[in-house]
């Protein structure tokens, strides 16, 4: 018996999705922005709301920019300045 982690409290079957795609997606993403679609009780994909997708994209971009900043800081030598220099 395989055990599968489902990363959202909202689930629907692939059959339900085929019968009423917009209804399943709309109802499923209202609560927390995501719904797991199951095929034979296994998650096959997740649908997310546009708002959640935008948030995920922003978090990923922030993480990437943070990593770039760390790399640049590691290779730069500090320059001493005074307030008068600015």
PDB file of N, CA, C and O in Angstrom:
ATOM      1  N   UNK A   1       0.845  -1.179   0.000  1.00  0.00           N
ATOM      2  CA  UNK A   1       0.000   0.000   0.000  1.00  0.00           C
ATOM      3  C   UNK A   1       0.890   1.242   0.000  1.00  0.00           C
ATOM      4  O   UNK A   1       1.744   1.404   0.872  1.00  0.00           O
ATOM      5  N   UNK A   2       0.687   2.093  -0.960  1.00  0.00           N
ATOM      6  CA  UNK A   2       1.458   3.332  -1.044  1.00  0.00           C
ATOM      7  C   UNK A   2       0.761   4.429  -0.253  1.00  0.00           C
ATOM      8  O   UNK A   2      -0.466   4.526  -0.241  1.00  0.00           O
ATOM      9  N   UNK A   3       1.560   5.244   0.399  1.00  0.00           N
ATOM     10  CA  UNK A   3       1.033   6.384   1.149  1.00  0.00           C
ATOM     11  C   UNK A   3       1.479   7.643   0.423  1.00  0.00           C
ATOM     12  O   UNK A   3       2.650   7.795   0.077  1.00  0.00           O
ATOM     13  N   UNK A   4       0.526   8.544   0.197  1.00  0.00           N
ATOM     14  CA  UNK A   4       0.814   9.770  -0.539  1.00  0.00           C
ATOM     15  C   UNK A   4       0.479  10.971   0.319  1.00  0.00           C
ATOM     16  O   UNK A   4      -0.591  11.031   0.924  1.00  0.00           O
ATOM     17  N   UNK A   5       1.384  11.917   0.372  1.00  0.00           N
ATOM     18  CA  UNK A   5       1.139  13.158   1.093  1.00  0.00           C
ATOM     19  C   UNK A   5       0.342  14.092   0.190  1.00  0.00           C
ATOM     20  O   UNK A   5       0.691  14.305  -0.971  1.00  0.00           O
ATOM     21  N   UNK A   6      -0.731  14.642   0.742  1.00  0.00           N
ATOM     22  CA  UNK A   6      -1.531  15.620   0.016  1.00  0.00           C
ATOM     23  C   UNK A   6      -1.308  16.959   0.697  1.00  0.00           C
ATOM     24  O   UNK A   6      -1.543  17.095   1.897  1.00  0.00           O
ATOM     25  N   UNK A   7      -0.859  17.941  -0.059  1.00  0.00           N
ATOM     26  CA  UNK A   7      -0.388  19.201   0.502  1.00  0.00           C
ATOM     27  C   UNK A   7      -1.452  20.290   0.569  1.00  0.00           C
ATOM     28  O   UNK A   7      -1.117  21.471   0.654  1.00  0.00           O
ATOM     29  N   UNK A   8      -2.716  19.915   0.533  1.00  0.00           N
ATOM     30  CA  UNK A   8      -3.818  20.863   0.682  1.00  0.00           C
ATOM     31  C   UNK A   8      -5.007  20.136   1.291  1.00  0.00           C
ATOM     32  O   UNK A   8      -5.117  18.914   1.192  1.00  0.00           O
ATOM     33  N   UNK A   9      -5.885  20.886   1.914  1.00  0.00           N
ATOM     34  CA  UNK A   9      -7.065  20.261   2.521  1.00  0.00           C
ATOM     35  C   UNK A   9      -8.177  20.052   1.501  1.00  0.00           C
ATOM     36  O   UNK A   9      -9.166  19.384   1.803  1.00  0.00           O
ATOM     37  N   UNK A  10      -8.040  20.601   0.315  1.00  0.00           N
ATOM     38  CA  UNK A  10      -9.066  20.484  -0.723  1.00  0.00           C
ATOM     39  C   UNK A  10      -8.643  19.460  -1.762  1.00  0.00           C
ATOM     40  O   UNK A  10      -7.549  19.543  -2.320  1.00  0.00           O
ATOM     41  N   UNK A  11      -9.522  18.486  -2.019  1.00  0.00           N
ATOM     42  CA  UNK A  11      -9.228  17.451  -3.010  1.00  0.00           C
ATOM     43  C   UNK A  11     -10.458  17.205  -3.879  1.00  0.00           C
ATOM     44  O   UNK A  11     -11.592  17.431  -3.457  1.00  0.00           O
ATOM     45  N   UNK A  12     -10.212  16.743  -5.082  1.00  0.00           N
ATOM     46  CA  UNK A  12     -11.276  16.325  -5.992  1.00  0.00           C
ATOM     47  C   UNK A  12     -10.708  15.231  -6.884  1.00  0.00           C
ATOM     48  O   UNK A  12      -9.497  15.146  -7.090  1.00  0.00           O
ATOM     49  N   UNK A  13     -11.586  14.408  -7.400  1.00  0.00           N
ATOM     50  CA  UNK A  13     -11.134  13.349  -8.300  1.00  0.00           C
ATOM     51  C   UNK A  13     -11.003  13.896  -9.717  1.00  0.00           C
ATOM     52  O   UNK A  13     -11.588  14.920 -10.067  1.00  0.00           O
ATOM     53  N   UNK A  14     -10.231  13.194 -10.507  1.00  0.00           N
ATOM     54  CA  UNK A  14     -10.077  13.582 -11.904  1.00  0.00           C
ATOM     55  C   UNK A  14     -11.420  13.464 -12.614  1.00  0.00           C
ATOM     56  O   UNK A  14     -11.701  14.222 -13.543  1.00  0.00           O
ATOM     57  N   UNK A  15     -12.255  12.513 -12.180  1.00  0.00           N
ATOM     58  CA  UNK A  15     -13.594  12.351 -12.753  1.00  0.00           C
ATOM     59  C   UNK A  15     -14.447  13.582 -12.487  1.00  0.00           C
ATOM     60  O   UNK A  15     -15.128  14.080 -13.383  1.00  0.00           O
ATOM     61  N   UNK A  16     -14.407  14.076 -11.236  1.00  0.00           N
ATOM     62  CA  UNK A  16     -15.152  15.298 -10.908  1.00  0.00           C
ATOM     63  C   UNK A  16     -14.654  16.476 -11.740  1.00  0.00           C
ATOM     64  O   UNK A  16     -15.446  17.300 -12.197  1.00  0.00           O
ATOM     65  N   UNK A  17     -13.352  16.550 -11.932  1.00  0.00           N
ATOM     66  CA  UNK A  17     -12.773  17.636 -12.722  1.00  0.00           C
ATOM     67  C   UNK A  17     -13.259  17.572 -14.170  1.00  0.00           C
ATOM     68  O   UNK A  17     -13.561  18.602 -14.772  1.00  0.00           O
ATOM     69  N   UNK A  18     -13.332  16.362 -14.724  1.00  0.00           N
ATOM     70  CA  UNK A  18     -13.809  16.207 -16.102  1.00  0.00           C
ATOM     71  C   UNK A  18     -15.272  16.616 -16.232  1.00  0.00           C
ATOM     72  O   UNK A  18     -15.668  17.214 -17.232  1.00  0.00           O
ATOM     73  N   UNK A  19     -16.077  16.290 -15.214  1.00  0.00           N
ATOM     74  CA  UNK A  19     -17.512  16.595 -15.261  1.00  0.00           C
ATOM     75  C   UNK A  19     -17.785  18.091 -15.140  1.00  0.00           C
ATOM     76  O   UNK A  19     -18.662  18.617 -15.825  1.00  0.00           O
ATOM     77  N   UNK A  20     -17.047  18.774 -14.280  1.00  0.00           N
ATOM     78  CA  UNK A  20     -17.318  20.188 -14.005  1.00  0.00           C
ATOM     79  C   UNK A  20     -16.010  20.913 -13.693  1.00  0.00           C
ATOM     80  O   UNK A  20     -15.758  21.245 -12.535  1.00  0.00           O
ATOM     81  N   UNK A  21     -15.180  21.165 -14.697  1.00  0.00           N
ATOM     82  CA  UNK A  21     -13.855  21.736 -14.436  1.00  0.00           C
ATOM     83  C   UNK A  21     -13.877  23.073 -13.699  1.00  0.00           C
ATOM     84  O   UNK A  21     -13.169  23.244 -12.707  1.00  0.00           O
ATOM     85  N   UNK A  22     -14.674  24.009 -14.169  1.00  0.00           N
ATOM     86  CA  UNK A  22     -14.678  25.333 -13.531  1.00  0.00           C
ATOM     87  C   UNK A  22     -15.267  25.279 -12.129  1.00  0.00           C
ATOM     88  O   UNK A  22     -14.802  25.990 -11.238  1.00  0.00           O
ATOM     89  N   UNK A  23     -16.274  24.456 -11.922  1.00  0.00           N
ATOM     90  CA  UNK A  23     -16.864  24.325 -10.590  1.00  0.00           C
ATOM     91  C   UNK A  23     -15.873  23.760  -9.591  1.00  0.00           C
ATOM     92  O   UNK A  23     -15.750  24.266  -8.476  1.00  0.00           O
ATOM     93  N   UNK A  24     -15.165  22.709  -9.991  1.00  0.00           N
ATOM     94  CA  UNK A  24     -14.174  22.085  -9.108  1.00  0.00           C
ATOM     95  C   UNK A  24     -13.053  23.066  -8.797  1.00  0.00           C
ATOM     96  O   UNK A  24     -12.660  23.216  -7.640  1.00  0.00           O
ATOM     97  N   UNK A  25     -12.541  23.727  -9.813  1.00  0.00           N
ATOM     98  CA  UNK A  25     -11.423  24.653  -9.604  1.00  0.00           C
ATOM     99  C   UNK A  25     -11.858  25.845  -8.753  1.00  0.00           C
ATOM    100  O   UNK A  25     -11.153  26.238  -7.823  1.00  0.00           O
ATOM    101  N   UNK A  26     -13.008  26.415  -9.070  1.00  0.00           N
ATOM    102  CA  UNK A  26     -13.488  27.580  -8.315  1.00  0.00           C
ATOM    103  C   UNK A  26     -13.740  27.222  -6.857  1.00  0.00           C
ATOM    104  O   UNK A  26     -13.257  27.908  -5.956  1.00  0.00           O
ATOM    105  N   UNK A  27     -14.494  26.153  -6.620  1.00  0.00           N
ATOM    106  CA  UNK A  27     -14.806  25.748  -5.242  1.00  0.00           C
ATOM    107  C   UNK A  27     -13.552  25.285  -4.502  1.00  0.00           C
ATOM    108  O   UNK A  27     -13.392  25.562  -3.314  1.00  0.00           O
ATOM    109  N   UNK A  28     -12.676  24.590  -5.198  1.00  0.00           N
ATOM    110  CA  UNK A  28     -11.497  24.026  -4.554  1.00  0.00           C
ATOM    111  C   UNK A  28     -10.452  25.034  -4.157  1.00  0.00           C
ATOM    112  O   UNK A  28      -9.679  24.797  -3.229  1.00  0.00           O
ATOM    113  N   UNK A  29     -10.417  26.157  -4.848  1.00  0.00           N
ATOM    114  CA  UNK A  29      -9.366  27.136  -4.555  1.00  0.00           C
ATOM    115  C   UNK A  29      -9.849  28.285  -3.682  1.00  0.00           C
ATOM    116  O   UNK A  29      -9.067  29.182  -3.365  1.00  0.00           O
ATOM    117  N   UNK A  30     -11.116  28.280  -3.289  1.00  0.00           N
ATOM    118  CA  UNK A  30     -11.650  29.373  -2.458  1.00  0.00           C
ATOM    119  C   UNK A  30     -10.971  29.417  -1.095  1.00  0.00           C
ATOM    120  O   UNK A  30     -10.553  30.485  -0.649  1.00  0.00           O
ATOM    121  N   UNK A  31     -10.857  28.268  -0.428  1.00  0.00           N
ATOM    122  CA  UNK A  31     -10.396  28.229   0.963  1.00  0.00           C
ATOM    123  C   UNK A  31      -8.934  28.622   1.128  1.00  0.00           C
ATOM    124  O   UNK A  31      -8.622  29.608   1.796  1.00  0.00           O
ATOM    125  N   UNK A  32      -8.042  27.855   0.521  1.00  0.00           N
ATOM    126  CA  UNK A  32      -6.612  28.151   0.712  1.00  0.00           C
ATOM    127  C   UNK A  32      -5.858  28.353  -0.598  1.00  0.00           C
ATOM    128  O   UNK A  32      -4.629  28.413  -0.606  1.00  0.00           O
ATOM    129  N   UNK A  33      -6.587  28.456  -1.697  1.00  0.00           N
ATOM    130  CA  UNK A  33      -5.951  28.774  -2.967  1.00  0.00           C
ATOM    131  C   UNK A  33      -5.450  27.593  -3.763  1.00  0.00           C
ATOM    132  O   UNK A  33      -4.892  27.770  -4.846  1.00  0.00           O
ATOM    133  N   UNK A  34      -5.640  26.364  -3.237  1.00  0.00           N
ATOM    134  CA  UNK A  34      -5.130  25.196  -3.950  1.00  0.00           C
ATOM    135  C   UNK A  34      -6.066  24.009  -3.785  1.00  0.00           C
ATOM    136  O   UNK A  34      -6.765  23.884  -2.778  1.00  0.00           O
ATOM    137  N   UNK A  35      -6.068  23.143  -4.784  1.00  0.00           N
ATOM    138  CA  UNK A  35      -6.830  21.899  -4.732  1.00  0.00           C
ATOM    139  C   UNK A  35      -5.979  20.800  -5.350  1.00  0.00           C
ATOM    140  O   UNK A  35      -5.350  20.999  -6.389  1.00  0.00           O
ATOM    141  N   UNK A  36      -5.963  19.643  -4.704  1.00  0.00           N
ATOM    142  CA  UNK A  36      -5.256  18.481  -5.237  1.00  0.00           C
ATOM    143  C   UNK A  36      -6.236  17.680  -6.088  1.00  0.00           C
ATOM    144  O   UNK A  36      -7.361  17.416  -5.665  1.00  0.00           O
ATOM    145  N   UNK A  37      -5.812  17.301  -7.266  1.00  0.00           N
ATOM    146  CA  UNK A  37      -6.622  16.456  -8.133  1.00  0.00           C
ATOM    147  C   UNK A  37      -6.074  15.036  -8.024  1.00  0.00           C
ATOM    148  O   UNK A  37      -4.886  14.786  -8.231  1.00  0.00           O
ATOM    149  N   UNK A  38      -6.980  14.113  -7.691  1.00  0.00           N
ATOM    150  CA  UNK A  38      -6.589  12.730  -7.441  1.00  0.00           C
ATOM    151  C   UNK A  38      -7.030  11.819  -8.580  1.00  0.00           C
ATOM    152  O   UNK A  38      -8.098  12.003  -9.165  1.00  0.00           O
ATOM    153  N   UNK A  39      -6.198  10.846  -8.879  1.00  0.00           N
ATOM    154  CA  UNK A  39      -6.539   9.768  -9.798  1.00  0.00           C
ATOM    155  C   UNK A  39      -6.300   8.469  -9.052  1.00  0.00           C
ATOM    156  O   UNK A  39      -5.161   8.139  -8.720  1.00  0.00           O
ATOM    157  N   UNK A  40      -7.377   7.726  -8.784  1.00  0.00           N
ATOM    158  CA  UNK A  40      -7.307   6.490  -7.990  1.00  0.00           C
ATOM    159  C   UNK A  40      -6.660   6.753  -6.633  1.00  0.00           C
ATOM    160  O   UNK A  40      -5.794   6.005  -6.179  1.00  0.00           O
ATOM    161  N   UNK A  41      -7.104   7.831  -6.006  1.00  0.00           N
ATOM    162  CA  UNK A  41      -6.669   8.236  -4.668  1.00  0.00           C
ATOM    163  C   UNK A  41      -5.201   8.628  -4.574  1.00  0.00           C
ATOM    164  O   UNK A  41      -4.634   8.644  -3.481  1.00  0.00           O
ATOM    165  N   UNK A  42      -4.589   8.940  -5.688  1.00  0.00           N
ATOM    166  CA  UNK A  42      -3.217   9.450  -5.696  1.00  0.00           C
ATOM    167  C   UNK A  42      -3.232  10.860  -6.273  1.00  0.00           C
ATOM    168  O   UNK A  42      -3.870  11.095  -7.299  1.00  0.00           O
ATOM    169  N   UNK A  43      -2.536  11.811  -5.630  1.00  0.00           N
ATOM    170  CA  UNK A  43      -2.475  13.154  -6.204  1.00  0.00           C
ATOM    171  C   UNK A  43      -1.694  13.133  -7.519  1.00  0.00           C
ATOM    172  O   UNK A  43      -0.573  12.628  -7.581  1.00  0.00           O
ATOM    173  N   UNK A  44      -2.304  13.691  -8.566  1.00  0.00           N
ATOM    174  CA  UNK A  44      -1.629  13.740  -9.869  1.00  0.00           C
ATOM    175  C   UNK A  44      -1.215  15.158 -10.236  1.00  0.00           C
ATOM    176  O   UNK A  44      -0.260  15.353 -10.988  1.00  0.00           O
ATOM    177  N   UNK A  45      -1.931  16.151  -9.707  1.00  0.00           N
ATOM    178  CA  UNK A  45      -1.497  17.534  -9.868  1.00  0.00           C
ATOM    179  C   UNK A  45      -2.283  18.430  -8.929  1.00  0.00           C
ATOM    180  O   UNK A  45      -3.273  18.014  -8.327  1.00  0.00           O
ATOM    181  N   UNK A  46      -1.822  19.672  -8.814  1.00  0.00           N
ATOM    182  CA  UNK A  46      -2.472  20.682  -7.984  1.00  0.00           C
ATOM    183  C   UNK A  46      -2.909  21.840  -8.870  1.00  0.00           C
ATOM    184  O   UNK A  46      -2.177  22.265  -9.763  1.00  0.00           O
ATOM    185  N   UNK A  47      -4.099  22.338  -8.613  1.00  0.00           N
ATOM    186  CA  UNK A  47      -4.572  23.575  -9.243  1.00  0.00           C
ATOM    187  C   UNK A  47      -4.437  24.670  -8.198  1.00  0.00           C
ATOM    188  O   UNK A  47      -4.807  24.476  -7.040  1.00  0.00           O
ATOM    189  N   UNK A  48      -3.916  25.801  -8.597  1.00  0.00           N
ATOM    190  CA  UNK A  48      -3.793  26.922  -7.661  1.00  0.00           C
ATOM    191  C   UNK A  48      -4.477  28.146  -8.247  1.00  0.00           C
ATOM    192  O   UNK A  48      -4.570  28.300  -9.464  1.00  0.00           O
ATOM    193  N   UNK A  49      -4.953  29.012  -7.364  1.00  0.00           N
ATOM    194  CA  UNK A  49      -5.601  30.247  -7.798  1.00  0.00           C
ATOM    195  C   UNK A  49      -4.557  31.190  -8.394  1.00  0.00           C
ATOM    196  O   UNK A  49      -3.367  31.055  -8.111  1.00  0.00           O
ATOM    197  N   UNK A  50      -4.993  32.140  -9.213  1.00  0.00           N
ATOM    198  CA  UNK A  50      -4.045  33.117  -9.764  1.00  0.00           C
ATOM    199  C   UNK A  50      -3.320  33.895  -8.664  1.00  0.00           C
ATOM    200  O   UNK A  50      -2.140  34.219  -8.803  1.00  0.00           O
ATOM    201  N   UNK A  51      -4.026  34.192  -7.572  1.00  0.00           N
ATOM    202  CA  UNK A  51      -3.403  34.938  -6.468  1.00  0.00           C
ATOM    203  C   UNK A  51      -2.296  34.120  -5.812  1.00  0.00           C
ATOM    204  O   UNK A  51      -1.224  34.646  -5.513  1.00  0.00           O
ATOM    205  N   UNK A  52      -2.557  32.830  -5.587  1.00  0.00           N
ATOM    206  CA  UNK A  52      -1.541  31.973  -4.979  1.00  0.00           C
ATOM    207  C   UNK A  52      -0.366  31.784  -5.928  1.00  0.00           C
ATOM    208  O   UNK A  52       0.786  31.783  -5.493  1.00  0.00           O
ATOM    209  N   UNK A  53      -0.639  31.625  -7.209  1.00  0.00           N
ATOM    210  CA  UNK A  53       0.439  31.470  -8.184  1.00  0.00           C
ATOM    211  C   UNK A  53       1.326  32.707  -8.204  1.00  0.00           C
ATOM    212  O   UNK A  53       2.551  32.593  -8.239  1.00  0.00           O
ATOM    213  N   UNK A  54       0.712  33.894  -8.182  1.00  0.00           N
ATOM    214  CA  UNK A  54       1.488  35.143  -8.168  1.00  0.00           C
ATOM    215  C   UNK A  54       2.345  35.228  -6.911  1.00  0.00           C
ATOM    216  O   UNK A  54       3.497  35.657  -6.968  1.00  0.00           O
ATOM    217  N   UNK A  55       1.779  34.816  -5.771  1.00  0.00           N
ATOM    218  CA  UNK A  55       2.529  34.828  -4.513  1.00  0.00           C
ATOM    219  C   UNK A  55       3.718  33.866  -4.588  1.00  0.00           C
ATOM    220  O   UNK A  55       4.828  34.218  -4.191  1.00  0.00           O
ATOM    221  N   UNK A  56       3.487  32.663  -5.092  1.00  0.00           N
ATOM    222  CA  UNK A  56       4.566  31.673  -5.216  1.00  0.00           C
ATOM    223  C   UNK A  56       5.671  32.213  -6.123  1.00  0.00           C
ATOM    224  O   UNK A  56       6.855  32.073  -5.820  1.00  0.00           O
ATOM    225  N   UNK A  57       5.277  32.828  -7.229  1.00  0.00           N
ATOM    226  CA  UNK A  57       6.256  33.397  -8.158  1.00  0.00           C
ATOM    227  C   UNK A  57       7.087  34.486  -7.479  1.00  0.00           C
ATOM    228  O   UNK A  57       8.301  34.556  -7.669  1.00  0.00           O
ATOM    229  N   UNK A  58       6.434  35.324  -6.694  1.00  0.00           N
ATOM    230  CA  UNK A  58       7.135  36.399  -5.989  1.00  0.00           C
ATOM    231  C   UNK A  58       8.127  35.838  -4.970  1.00  0.00           C
ATOM    232  O   UNK A  58       9.252  36.326  -4.857  1.00  0.00           O
ATOM    233  N   UNK A  59       7.708  34.818  -4.236  1.00  0.00           N
ATOM    234  CA  UNK A  59       8.595  34.196  -3.247  1.00  0.00           C
ATOM    235  C   UNK A  59       9.813  33.580  -3.935  1.00  0.00           C
ATOM    236  O   UNK A  59      10.936  33.724  -3.452  1.00  0.00           O
ATOM    237  N   UNK A  60       9.598  32.903  -5.049  1.00  0.00           N
ATOM    238  CA  UNK A  60      10.719  32.304  -5.781  1.00  0.00           C
ATOM    239  C   UNK A  60      11.674  33.366  -6.325  1.00  0.00           C
ATOM    240  O   UNK A  60      12.892  33.194  -6.277  1.00  0.00           O
ATOM    241  N   UNK A  61      11.121  34.459  -6.840  1.00  0.00           N
ATOM    242  CA  UNK A  61      11.970  35.550  -7.336  1.00  0.00           C
ATOM    243  C   UNK A  61      12.773  36.170  -6.200  1.00  0.00           C
ATOM    244  O   UNK A  61      13.955  36.471  -6.365  1.00  0.00           O
ATOM    245  N   UNK A  62      12.131  36.363  -5.038  1.00  0.00           N
ATOM    246  CA  UNK A  62      12.837  36.912  -3.877  1.00  0.00           C
ATOM    247  C   UNK A  62      13.979  35.995  -3.446  1.00  0.00           C
ATOM    248  O   UNK A  62      15.069  36.462  -3.118  1.00  0.00           O
ATOM    249  N   UNK A  63      13.721  34.689  -3.449  1.00  0.00           N
ATOM    250  CA  UNK A  63      14.760  33.729  -3.064  1.00  0.00           C
ATOM    251  C   UNK A  63      15.928  33.780  -4.045  1.00  0.00           C
ATOM    252  O   UNK A  63      17.089  33.732  -3.639  1.00  0.00           O
ATOM    253  N   UNK A  64      15.620  33.876  -5.319  1.00  0.00           N
ATOM    254  CA  UNK A  64      16.674  33.955  -6.336  1.00  0.00           C
ATOM    255  C   UNK A  64      17.491  35.235  -6.185  1.00  0.00           C
ATOM    256  O   UNK A  64      18.718  35.205  -6.271  1.00  0.00           O
ATOM    257  N   UNK A  65      16.813  36.354  -5.962  1.00  0.00           N
ATOM    258  CA  UNK A  65      17.530  37.619  -5.771  1.00  0.00           C
ATOM    259  C   UNK A  65      18.376  37.583  -4.501  1.00  0.00           C
ATOM    260  O   UNK A  65      19.483  38.121  -4.478  1.00  0.00           O
ATOM    261  N   UNK A  66      17.868  36.962  -3.459  1.00  0.00           N
ATOM    262  CA  UNK A  66      18.633  36.825  -2.218  1.00  0.00           C
ATOM    263  C   UNK A  66      19.899  36.014  -2.433  1.00  0.00           C
ATOM    264  O   UNK A  66      20.957  36.350  -1.901  1.00  0.00           O
ATOM    265  N   UNK A  67      19.790  34.955  -3.207  1.00  0.00           N
ATOM    266  CA  UNK A  67      20.961  34.125  -3.509  1.00  0.00           C
ATOM    267  C   UNK A  67      21.981  34.906  -4.338  1.00  0.00           C
ATOM    268  O   UNK A  67      23.184  34.798  -4.101  1.00  0.00           O
ATOM    269  N   UNK A  68      21.511  35.683  -5.297  1.00  0.00           N
ATOM    270  CA  UNK A  68      22.419  36.512  -6.094  1.00  0.00           C
ATOM    271  C   UNK A  68      23.128  37.537  -5.215  1.00  0.00           C
ATOM    272  O   UNK A  68      24.322  37.782  -5.386  1.00  0.00           O
ATOM    273  N   UNK A  69      22.404  38.130  -4.285  1.00  0.00           N
ATOM    274  CA  UNK A  69      23.004  39.116  -3.380  1.00  0.00           C
ATOM    275  C   UNK A  69      24.074  38.464  -2.511  1.00  0.00           C
ATOM    276  O   UNK A  69      25.138  39.047  -2.305  1.00  0.00           O
ATOM    277  N   UNK A  70      23.807  37.263  -2.000  1.00  0.00           N
ATOM    278  CA  UNK A  70      24.796  36.549  -1.180  1.00  0.00           C
ATOM    279  C   UNK A  70      26.062  36.275  -1.981  1.00  0.00           C
ATOM    280  O   UNK A  70      27.171  36.452  -1.477  1.00  0.00           O
ATOM    281  N   UNK A  71      25.898  35.843  -3.227  1.00  0.00           N
ATOM    282  CA  UNK A  71      27.059  35.548  -4.071  1.00  0.00           C
ATOM    283  C   UNK A  71      27.876  36.807  -4.336  1.00  0.00           C
ATOM    284  O   UNK A  71      29.106  36.772  -4.308  1.00  0.00           O
ATOM    285  N   UNK A  72      27.201  37.902  -4.589  1.00  0.00           N
ATOM    286  CA  UNK A  72      27.914  39.160  -4.849  1.00  0.00           C
ATOM    287  C   UNK A  72      28.627  39.661  -3.602  1.00  0.00           C
ATOM    288  O   UNK A  72      29.756  40.146  -3.681  1.00  0.00           O
ATOM    289  N   UNK A  73      27.972  39.545  -2.454  1.00  0.00           N
ATOM    290  CA  UNK A  73      28.600  39.984  -1.206  1.00  0.00           C
ATOM    291  C   UNK A  73      29.823  39.139  -0.869  1.00  0.00           C
ATOM    292  O   UNK A  73      30.784  39.640  -0.285  1.00  0.00           O
ATOM    293  N   UNK A  74      29.790  37.876  -1.230  1.00  0.00           N
ATOM    294  CA  UNK A  74      30.912  36.988  -0.939  1.00  0.00           C
ATOM    295  C   UNK A  74      32.142  37.331  -1.772  1.00  0.00           C
ATOM    296  O   UNK A  74      33.266  37.044  -1.358  1.00  0.00           O
ATOM    297  N   UNK A  75      31.947  37.937  -2.935  1.00  0.00           N
ATOM    298  CA  UNK A  75      33.085  38.220  -3.815  1.00  0.00           C
ATOM    299  C   UNK A  75      33.542  39.672  -3.760  1.00  0.00           C
ATOM    300  O   UNK A  75      34.592  40.004  -4.310  1.00  0.00           O
ATOM    301  N   UNK A  76      32.783  40.534  -3.116  1.00  0.00           N
ATOM    302  CA  UNK A  76      33.148  41.948  -3.057  1.00  0.00           C
ATOM    303  C   UNK A  76      33.981  42.252  -1.821  1.00  0.00           C
ATOM    304  O   UNK A  76      33.816  41.634  -0.769  1.00  0.00           O
ATOM    305  N   UNK A  77      34.869  43.207  -1.973  1.00  0.00           N
ATOM    306  CA  UNK A  77      35.617  43.678  -0.821  1.00  0.00           C
ATOM    307  C   UNK A  77      34.948  44.950  -0.331  1.00  0.00           C
ATOM    308  O   UNK A  77      34.588  45.807  -1.138  1.00  0.00           O
ATOM    309  N   UNK A  78      34.777  45.086   0.974  1.00  0.00           N
ATOM    310  CA  UNK A  78      34.097  46.273   1.503  1.00  0.00           C
ATOM    311  C   UNK A  78      34.906  47.548   1.242  1.00  0.00           C
ATOM    312  O   UNK A  78      36.137  47.535   1.237  1.00  0.00           O
ATOM    313  N   UNK A  79      34.185  48.634   1.029  1.00  0.00           N
ATOM    314  CA  UNK A  79      34.796  49.942   0.813  1.00  0.00           C
ATOM    315  C   UNK A  79      34.338  50.839   1.948  1.00  0.00           C
ATOM    316  O   UNK A  79      33.141  50.985   2.194  1.00  0.00           O
ATOM    317  N   UNK A  80      35.296  51.437   2.633  1.00  0.00           N
ATOM    318  CA  UNK A  80      34.956  52.297   3.760  1.00  0.00           C
ATOM    319  C   UNK A  80      34.589  53.688   3.256  1.00  0.00           C
ATOM    320  O   UNK A  80      35.325  54.283   2.469  1.00  0.00           O
ATOM    321  N   UNK A  81      33.450  54.204   3.710  1.00  0.00           N
ATOM    322  CA  UNK A  81      33.007  55.551   3.342  1.00  0.00           C
ATOM    323  C   UNK A  81      32.498  56.264   4.583  1.00  0.00           C
ATOM    324  O   UNK A  81      32.110  55.637   5.569  1.00  0.00           O
ATOM    325  N   UNK A  82      32.510  57.581   4.513  1.00  0.00           N
ATOM    326  CA  UNK A  82      31.937  58.379   5.599  1.00  0.00           C
ATOM    327  C   UNK A  82      30.655  59.019   5.089  1.00  0.00           C
ATOM    328  O   UNK A  82      30.378  59.003   3.890  1.00  0.00           O
ATOM    329  N   UNK A  83      29.885  59.575   5.993  1.00  0.00           N
ATOM    330  CA  UNK A  83      28.658  60.250   5.585  1.00  0.00           C
ATOM    331  C   UNK A  83      28.958  61.443   4.689  1.00  0.00           C
ATOM    332  O   UNK A  83      28.166  61.771   3.805  1.00  0.00           O
ATOM    333  N   UNK A  84      30.088  62.090   4.908  1.00  0.00           N
ATOM    334  CA  UNK A  84      30.462  63.226   4.065  1.00  0.00           C
ATOM    335  C   UNK A  84      30.747  62.789   2.623  1.00  0.00           C
ATOM    336  O   UNK A  84      30.524  63.548   1.679  1.00  0.00           O
ATOM    337  N   UNK A  85      31.237  61.567   2.470  1.00  0.00           N
ATOM    338  CA  UNK A  85      31.508  61.043   1.130  1.00  0.00           C
ATOM    339  C   UNK A  85      30.221  60.840   0.333  1.00  0.00           C
ATOM    340  O   UNK A  85      30.222  60.903  -0.897  1.00  0.00           O
ATOM    341  N   UNK A  86      29.145  60.598   1.038  1.00  0.00           N
ATOM    342  CA  UNK A  86      27.879  60.346   0.346  1.00  0.00           C
ATOM    343  C   UNK A  86      27.285  61.652  -0.073  1.00  0.00           C
ATOM    344  O   UNK A  86      26.212  61.678  -0.675  1.00  0.00           O
TER     345      UNK A  86
END
